[in-house]
């Protein structure tokens, strides 16, 4: 994907969680789900291992797409979820030019 795309969008349960230019996506992922996905990619060289992000693991089960939880749709699996994440759906906000994220923790 790094060599094929110019922009990446990550979706979780039918909603976009993060959008970023490809280099920003791989170098500065901000949404916990994006971080979890990237930390799950197997590496085959010391060079890749050197730029790999810390492992982020989910806590819970994937909810049903027909019964999405209230608040942030990733709240049942997010290792950083707070009370606010279970009540309020985060808005998509631009962190820097072209890099958008839907997460309360990054906005605060």
C-alpha positions, 0 to 999 in steps of 0.5 A: 500500500505504501507504494501504491496509494497517496492517501489511506482511510481506515474504517471500523464498523462502517465509519472512517476512523482515520484518513492520512497521506500515506507517509503520515499514515505509516509514520504517525498513526494516531487512532488506536485502531490504526495503531493496532492494525499497523502493529499486527503487520509481520516484519521481515527485516531489521529495517522494518523492525526499527520503524515498527510502532509499539504493539497495540492490542485490543481488549474486547470482542468485535461488536455486531455491525447491526448493533454498533455500541453507543459513543465511539464504535471502537470503545469496546476494543480500545485499550485507552477508552474513557467514560466519554468514549462510551457516551459521545461519538467523536467528530472527525477532526483535522490534526494537520493538513490532510490528516483526519481522525475520529477519536476523543483522546487525540483531540483532548 
